[in-house]
Amino acid sequence: MTVVIDRTQPPKPAPAGKGPVSAAARVRAAGGPGGGLYKPRTPIYPKLVHGRWRAIKWAVLIATLVIYYVTPWIRWSRPGNLPDQAVLVDFAGRRFYVFDIQLWPQEVHFITGLLVIAALALFLVTALFGRLWCGYSCPQTVWTDLFIYVERLFEGDRNARMRLDTAPWSLSKAWRKVGKHAVWLGIAFATGGAWIFYFHDAPSLLRDFWSGQGPTTGYVFCALLTFTTYVFAGMMREQVCVYMCPWPRIQGAMLDTHSLQVTYRHDRGEPRGAHKKGADWAGRGDCVDCNQCVTACPMGIDIRDGSQLECINCGLCIDACDEVMIKVGRPAGLIAYDTDAAVEARAAGRPALYRLVRPRTVFYALALGAVSALMIWGLSTRTTLDLHVTRDRNPVFVRLHDGAVRNGYTLKVANRSFQSEQMTIALKGQPAAVLKMPGSSETAKAITVEVPANEVRAVRVFVTLPPQVLSAPNLPATFVVRSSREEARTATTFLSGAANSQ
């Protein structure tokens, strides 16, 4: 099939302020290089700004990086040979440790619950305040911000970086570029290294890693995370958000006209234009068309064009605009966290109303509360004792010389506590039943076994019933295992063969 592209009429760009305009749409509108469908990345040089939102971003950046790098090194005392790392995904031991909580593979529903809670919290925050996650806490945003900070240290702010990139190669340019990339690689390597510490004991892995005795998976994933961090935060940056991340598309279903987002208040800013000192402000808007909001944007967009897919709601354009407004003697807040409904209301002369309580926010909040309550209930009622019973299938029963019938069972007793426990095993529902373990000649109503801490012990049990109680081919029974603090029950059946003997 041949595709013919008509380039005689260039496509028209979408009008400003008429809904989200994506980078891909602008590339198509521009025709790309030679009218193609893809435009190579144009470097963005965000300018350093100062203000409230920039300070919040620094605080969140530092807090998230400290949490990420420090958490694997937090020690948490556990008895015996259990790991003393506070947060550890122990694939070898098939456990997930979070301080006093340890999750087993059978408890994957708790992990699922945590993921559902995180998703619902993200949905609620987005419906209320827009893409705050993207602008402040997303790993791509955090590490890109850190890489840009390093870039400024070596190459200067926006104008200096632009001049350096267009200048011919020199010793000064070479050492700045090499130094920047060397620090980037160091940060990327530290990122990959910190990640693998979550899956192995951090001090032991650090020693083994540098001595060449670490696990192969450690080297592989460290290299993978190093590469992706270096490329995504250093080279691709905003392209990851625009072309690779699905969240900008998904968020469109969660936003409405009452969602707080970084907004250009066109009711106050238009008509825009240059302004001379001392000139009258009558008949014009507050926007002086200085483009400082554009130069501060790490995504390279103009917030005055309206809501856009690329906007991550970082608030840096707010700080840049407020600096200009203060200089020209106008009130701050020409760009601010606001809602489209409030802007339109003020433009029409009506009071601006902010509706945080809306059907979608109520739904997200109720769903979040319900799942959180279910998780809290599950964790608070979670037992450290578990029991699974498997009945022998070959033979299904054995008839003894005195007419009694014996069934064999395998009990898997899980002790999820941090202490060894003496467990008592009994059979309820059949009062005449006696139990014994293979290799033992003693029978009893209950037997006692020891189950080590944080382990599963398989226990073989023979159950015998006398002939006078064999009233049906299948007799209901329940195995009960008791520890010093808890008990676990599992229903089973006793096969007697009574129907065959009649």
HELIX and SHEET records of a PDB file:
HELIX    1   1 ALA A   23  ALA A   30  1                                   8    
HELIX    2   2 PRO A   33  GLY A   35  5                                   3    
HELIX    3   3 ARG A   52  VAL A   70  1                                  19    
HELIX    4   4 THR A   71  TRP A   73  5                                   3    
HELIX    5   5 PRO A  105  GLU A  107  5                                   3    
HELIX    6   6 VAL A  108  PHE A  129  1                                  22    
HELIX    7   7 LEU A  132  LEU A  132  1                                   1    
HELIX    8   8 TRP A  133  SER A  137  3                                   5    
HELIX    9   9 PRO A  139  GLU A  155  1                                  17    
HELIX   10  10 ARG A  158  THR A  166  1                                   9    
HELIX   11  11 LEU A  171  ILE A  196  1                                  26    
HELIX   12  12 ALA A  202  TRP A  210  1                                   9    
HELIX   13  13 THR A  216  THR A  229  1                                  14    
HELIX   14  14 TYR A  230  MET A  236  3                                   7    
HELIX   15  15 GLU A  238  GLN A  239  1                                   2    
HELIX   16  16 VAL A  240  MET A  244  3                                   5    
HELIX   17  17 TRP A  247  ILE A  250  1                                   4    
HELIX   18  18 GLN A  251  ALA A  253  5                                   3    
HELIX   19  19 HIS A  266  GLY A  269  1                                   4    
HELIX   20  20 GLN A  292  ALA A  296  1                                   5    
HELIX   21  21 ILE A  303  ASP A  305  5                                   3    
HELIX   22  22 LEU A  316  VAL A  328  1                                  13    
HELIX   23  23 ASP A  340  ALA A  347  1                                   8    
HELIX   24  24 PRO A  359  SER A  380  1                                  22    
HELIX   25  25 PRO A  467  VAL A  469  5                                   3    
HELIX   26  26 ALA A  498  SER A  501  1                                   4    
SHEET    1   A 3 VAL A  87  ASP A  90  0                                        
SHEET    2   A 3 ARG A  95  VAL A  98 -1                                        
SHEET    3   A 3 ILE A 101  LEU A 103 -1                                        
SHEET    1   B 2 GLN A 261  TYR A 264  0                                        
SHEET    2   B 2 ILE A 335  ASP A 338 -1                                        
SHEET    1   C 3 LEU A 385  ARG A 391  0                                        
SHEET    2   C 3 VAL A 405  ASN A 415 -1                                        
SHEET    3   C 3 VAL A 398  ARG A 399 -1                                        
SHEET    1   D 4 LEU A 385  ARG A 391  0                                        
SHEET    2   D 4 VAL A 405  ASN A 415 -1                                        
SHEET    3   D 4 GLU A 455  LEU A 465 -1                                        
SHEET    4   D 4 VAL A 434  LYS A 436 -1                                        
SHEET    1   E 4 ALA A 446  VAL A 451  0                                        
SHEET    2   E 4 GLU A 421  LYS A 428 -1                                        
SHEET    3   E 4 ASN A 474  ARG A 482 -1                                        
SHEET    4   E 4 GLU A 487  LEU A 495 -1                                        
END                                                                             
